[in-house]
Amino acid sequence: MAVEHVTEAVHHGSSGIHVALSAERLGEFLGIPITNTLITTWVVMAVLIAIAFLTRNRLQFIPNRTQALLEWMFEFVYDYVIETLGSREMARRFFPLLMTIFIFVLFLNWFEFLPGVGSITFDGHPLFRGANTDLTVPLVLAIMSFLVIEITGIMAIGVWKYGGKFLQNPLRSPIGFVIGIIELIGEMVRVVSLSFRLFGNILAGAVIISVATFFAPYGAPGLLMLFELFIGLLQAAIFALLTLFFIKLAIEEPHGEGAH
């Protein structure tokens, strides 16, 4: 599981639940620490790459039911991205990124529910752990999205117009200057909000399942796992949608110059 499984503490005959907030270090390579969340991320990446190659080789000109359903789902999302960004060209650029974020986060969230995850150990620690229960992984994803958003805004409307959203002449417009600073702070806070939203929800679910396993090992954990599968899907969608909406805001003109 994403947290260390329930452990029986023999000291004084008491029992308890141990929750590991940080990833367990299993070793190092060229001075780089290898953690169980890093191994999980590598495995998920390898699985997704393998699925991509297998799917590409099995695509048919006349789709079967499964392929038709998948194509309909992708077309629905693609049309939504076009509607949100207001440009087919922009949608063509960012649709692959948004779908990659969604699928990658979804597989990371669901991987921890596979049999063996959390029970296979190495050097006394779980070999695999839910990657998004380690703040490093959501933080890296949030930083990547943040950089894409900022670079897109600069390239879409130019450096000066984009900077004008946040930095205005305090002598000409004191209120505009204050609003710009507030928007700049809000822009930086997005990294924190994106990463902690994903991290907090996935970690909380893992802790709840561990507590349920400890106190009610029959029935309750299974129902909670089904619920957490839905939460994993929801959080992946939220992460991708927020990235889309922030891109939309980034490419808009500054206030007073055609912004909606």
C-alpha positions in Angstrom: 0.0 0.0 0.0 1.0 3.6 -0.2 1.8 3.7 3.5 3.7 1.0 5.4 1.3 -1.8 6.2 -0.1 -2.3 9.6 2.6 -3.4 12.0 2.2 -5.2 15.3 4.3 -3.5 18.0 5.2 -6.2 20.5 6.5 -3.7 23.0 4.2 -3.9 26.1 1.8 -6.0 24.0 0.5 -2.9 22.3 -0.4 -2.6 18.6 -0.4 0.3 16.3 -0.2 1.7 12.7 2.9 3.2 11.4 2.5 5.8 8.6 5.6 6.8 6.6 5.2 10.3 5.1 8.5 10.1 3.2 9.5 7.5 0.7 11.7 4.7 1.9 15.3 4.7 0.6 16.2 1.3 -0.9 19.7 2.2 -2.1 21.5 4.6 -4.4 23.0 4.8 -7.9 25.9 7.1 -8.7 25.0 9.0 -5.5 21.3 9.3 -6.5 19.0 7.9 -3.8 16.7 5.1 -5.1 13.3 5.1 -3.3 10.3 2.8 -3.6 8.3 5.7 -5.1 10.9 6.2 -7.7 10.8 2.5 -8.6 7.0 2.7 -8.8 7.3 5.6 -11.1 9.7 3.7 -13.4 7.4 0.7 -13.5 4.4 2.8 -14.4 6.3 4.6 -17.1 7.5 1.3 -18.6 3.9 -0.1 -18.5 2.6 3.0 -20.3 5.3 2.9 -22.9 4.6 -0.8 -23.6 0.8 -0.1 -23.8 1.5 2.7 -26.3 3.5 0.5 -28.6 1.0 -2.4 -28.4 -1.9 -0.1 -29.0 -0.3 1.6 -31.9 0.4 -1.8 -33.6 -3.3 -2.9 -33.1 -5.1 0.2 -34.4 -7.5 -0.6 -37.3 -8.7 1.5 -40.1 -12.2 0.2 -39.4 -12.3 0.3 -35.6 -13.8 -2.4 -33.4 -16.1 -1.6 -30.5 -13.2 -1.0 -28.0 -11.3 1.2 -30.4 -14.4 3.1 -31.3 -15.2 3.8 -27.7 -11.7 5.0 -27.0 -11.8 7.2 -30.1 -15.1 8.7 -29.0 -13.7 9.4 -25.5 -10.6 11.1 -26.9 -12.6 13.1 -29.4 -14.9 14.3 -26.6 -12.0 15.5 -24.5 -10.3 17.0 -27.6 -13.5 19.0 -28.5 -13.6 20.2 -24.9 -10.0 21.5 -25.0 -10.8 23.3 -28.3 -13.9 24.9 -26.7 -11.9 25.9 -23.6 -8.9 27.4 -25.4 -10.9 28.8 -28.2 -8.4 27.6 -30.8 -8.0 24.3 -32.7 -4.3 25.0 -33.2 -3.8 25.6 -29.4 -5.8 22.4 -28.7 -3.6 20.4 -31.1 -0.5 21.6 -29.2 -1.7 20.9 -25.6 -4.1 18.0 -26.0 -1.2 15.4 -25.9 0.3 17.0 -22.8 -3.0 17.1 -21.0 -3.9 13.5 -21.8 -0.4 12.4 -20.8 -0.7 14.1 -17.4 -4.2 12.6 -16.9 -3.1 9.0 -17.9 0.2 9.2 -16.0 -1.4 10.5 -12.7 -4.2 8.0 -13.1 -1.9 5.0 -13.4 0.2 6.2 -10.5 -2.9 6.5 -8.3 -4.2 3.0 -9.3 -0.9 1.2 -9.2 -0.9 1.0 -5.4 -4.0 -1.2 -5.5 -2.4 -4.0 -7.5 -1.7 -7.2 -5.6 1.8 -7.3 -4.1 2.3 -3.6 -3.8 3.2 -2.9 -0.2 3.7 -6.6 0.6 6.8 -7.2 -1.5 9.8 -6.0 0.5 13.4 -5.2 -0.1 15.9 -4.6 2.7 13.0 -4.4 5.2 11.1 -1.8 3.2 8.2 -2.1 0.7 9.6 -2.4 -2.8 6.7 -0.4 -4.2 4.7 2.5 -2.8 2.1 4.8 -4.3 4.2 7.5 -6.0 1.8 10.3 -5.3 2.0 9.7 -1.5 5.5 11.0 -1.8 5.3 14.8 -2.1 8.2 14.9 -4.5 6.3 13.3 -7.4 3.2 15.7 -7.3 5.6 18.6 -6.8 7.6 17.7 -9.9 4.4 17.4 -11.9 3.2 20.7 -10.5 6.5 22.5 -11.4 6.3 21.0 -14.9 2.7 22.3 -15.4 3.7 25.7 -14.0 6.6 26.1 -16.4 4.4 25.1 -19.4 1.7 27.6 -18.3 4.2 30.5 -17.9 6.1 29.8 -21.1 2.9 29.4 -23.0 1.6 32.8 -21.7 4.8 34.5 -22.7 4.9 33.0 -26.1 1.2 33.7 -26.8 0.9 37.4 -25.9 4.6 38.4 -25.5 6.9 39.1 -22.6 5.7 42.7 -21.9 2.0 42.0 -22.0 2.3 38.9 -19.9 4.4 40.7 -17.4 1.9 43.5 -17.4 -0.6 41.2 -15.8 1.5 41.2 -12.6 3.8 44.3 -12.7 2.1 47.7 -13.2 3.3 51.2 -12.6 2.4 52.0 -8.9 2.4 55.8 -9.7 -0.1 55.5 -12.6 -2.4 52.9 -11.0 -1.8 52.0 -7.3 -4.8 49.7 -7.2 -3.6 48.0 -10.3 -0.2 47.5 -8.9 -1.6 45.9 -5.7 -3.9 43.6 -7.8 -0.9 42.7 -10.0 1.1 41.7 -6.9 -1.8 39.6 -5.6 -2.1 37.9 -8.9 1.6 37.2 -9.0 1.5 35.6 -5.6 -1.5 33.5 -6.7 0.4 32.4 -9.8 3.3 31.2 -7.6 0.9 29.5 -5.1 -0.4 27.3 -8.0 2.6 25.0 -7.6 1.7 24.5 -3.9 -2.0 24.0 -4.6 -1.6 21.6 -7.5 1.0 19.4 -5.6 -0.6 19.4 -2.2 -4.1 18.7 -3.5 -2.9 15.5 -5.2 -0.6 14.5 -2.5 -3.0 15.1 0.4 -6.0 13.3 -1.2 -4.0 10.2 -2.2 -2.1 10.0 1.1 -5.3 10.5 3.1 -6.9 7.6 1.2 -4.0 5.3 1.8 -4.1 6.1 5.6 -7.8 5.5 5.8 -7.5 2.2 4.1 -4.7 1.1 6.4 -6.8 2.2 9.5 -9.8 0.2 8.1 -7.6 -2.8 7.5 -6.4 -2.6 11.1 -9.8 -2.2 12.8 -12.1 -3.9 10.3 -10.1 -6.3 8.1 -13.1 -7.9 6.5 -15.3 -6.0 4.0 -14.5 -2.4 4.8 -11.1 -2.2 3.1 -12.5 -3.5 -0.1 -15.3 -0.9 -0.3 -12.8 1.8 0.6 -10.5 0.7 -2.2 -13.3 1.0 -4.7 -14.0 4.5 -3.5 -10.2 5.3 -3.7 -10.1 4.1 -7.3 -12.8 6.7 -8.0 -10.8 9.3 -6.1 -7.7 8.4 -8.1 -9.6 9.0 -11.3 -11.0 12.3 -10.0 -7.7 13.6 -8.9 -6.1 12.8 -12.2 -8.8 14.6 -14.0 -8.6 17.6 -11.7 -4.9 17.9 -12.2 -5.2 17.9 -16.0 -8.2 20.2 -16.0 -6.6 22.8 -13.7 -3.5 22.8 -16.0 -5.9 23.4 -19.0 -7.7 26.3 -17.2 -4.4 27.9 -16.1 -3.2 27.7 -19.7 -6.4 29.4 -20.8 -5.8 32.2 -18.2 -2.2 32.6 -19.3 -3.0 33.2 -23.0 -5.6 35.9 -22.3 -4.7 39.5 -22.7 -4.1 41.6 -19.6 -7.0 43.4 -18.0 -8.3 46.3 -20.0 -6.8 44.9 -23.2 -9.3 42.4 -24.4 -9.3 40.0 -21.5 -12.6 38.2 -20.9 
